[in-house]
Amino acid sequence: MDWLLSALLQEPLVLFVSISIIVIIFIFIARNAHKNHLKRMKEIDESFNPRETFHR
């Protein structure tokens, strides 16, 4: 924990910028994954037609 304390005392701005960049990258990747998931779910929903699969 000494390294963390020394990093915070010497360059707190660099540490916060680095953490912010990592969080922003994670949010961007999660957003893209969510959009791809919604796209796949829409394709599955559009391809499913319950009237054709229902036999009387």
Buried (B, 14 or more C-beta within 10 A) or exposed (E): EEEEEEEEEEEEEEEEEEEEEEEEEEEEEEEEEEEEEEEEEEEEEEEEEEEEEEEE
